[in-house]
Amino acid sequence: MNNPDFYLEILHVDAHTGARYGLLHTPHGTVEVPMFMPVGTNGTVKCLSPEQVASCGSGVILANTYHLHLRPGEEIVKKSGGLHSFMNYSGPILTDSGGFQVFSLASRRKITEQGVEFRNELDGGKEFFSPESAIAIQEALGADIIMSFDECIPYPASKEYVARSTERTLRWAKRGLEAHQKQDQALFGIVQGGAYRDLREHCAKELAAMSFPGYSIGGTSIGEPKEVCYQMIEDAVRYLPLDKPRYLMGVGSIDYILKGIENGVDMFDCVLPTRLARHGALLTRHGRINIQKAMYAEDFTPLEEGCDCYCCRHYTKAYLHHLYKIHEDFGKTLMSIHNIRFLIKLCEDAREAIKNDSFAEFSRKTLEDFGDKRGF
């Protein structure tokens, strides 16, 4: 279903890579890409208000369909006026479909051709998700961008298993596309195929033929070696339409983000920055800081000199160390602001490098300065 208010406008492609800069137009505003999207699983980014998230420079933020279905329920969200009203966030919102929970809740679910039956972790009750019901829930939630229902395939998995799952994901994508009714929402297809190049190619081509408004790359960053993840990205992107947005799901380490941008990916999301922050781990240009270390008890400098986030402009490492040691929630808020701003700023700087046809050098220097081979 075509939405005239949703489209990608590509303004420049780096002369030496596949990296591209553009504008993603949505019913709730236009945002620049490539971009990092903060995750608000339960309709809130942990420890932060919507205003604090926006102050970090966020464009799109995410919410989780499965968890919002359990609590408070999509009908309550719909009665409130949809997620934008419910969360008090005026910018674009994206909801997933529950497909990642097919992977993460593997011990509590059963897959059939019709869909997936989950055992509810709240009370042990049964919840059934089908391609059609996942679309209906997301339509009630009212996000600007919604996802097809799929299986996030585990790694490693046999080719026979991955082939069966990928074909089912394609059938589910078609069913979801047929069920989708709301013209003001953009439905993305999700490329699966595991680590098998021919299956990734097949899935990407079949989804492209269905003419989705956008495409996601799924099943990555779930434990596979870095080189395998990079190959998965390349094997999907090369067969996706140039004029549609591309979203690499669940990726938040800087090396993976930069590799995705290099290959023409536009959108990234991950719980990583806020999760790290709650455990006292801070991202800086020169590597990761563990604020709990005694060396920061009398360090009266910002987390990162030159960082424009609220945390770095107003507070010191010594204060953050103190807040962490006394288990003060305000510390989690400040550190989450910094980490989210760090990844959003990474994408802002990447956009400038793309405009100047210098993305490859920017990527090389960024990784060299960061120094941590894990990329986070």
Secondary structure, 3 states (H helix, E strand, C coil): CCCCCCEEEEEEECCCCCCEEEEEEECCEEEEECEEECECCCCCCCCCCHHHHHHCCCCCEEECHHHHHHCCCHHHHHHCCCHHHHHCCCCCEEECCCHHHHHHCHHHEEECCCCEEEECCCCCCEEEECHHHHHHHHHHHCCCEEECCCCCCCCCCCHHHHHHHHHHHHHHHHHHHHHCCCCCCEEEEEECCCCCHHHHHHHHHHHHHCCCCEEEECCCCCCCCHHHHHHHHHHHHCCCCCCCCEEECCCCCHHHHHHHHHCCCCEEECCHHHHHHHCCEEEECCEEEECCCHHHCCCCCCCCCCCCCHHHHHCCHHHHHHHHHCCCHHHHHHHHHHHHHHHHHHHHHHHHHHHCCCHHHHHHHHHHHHCCCCCC
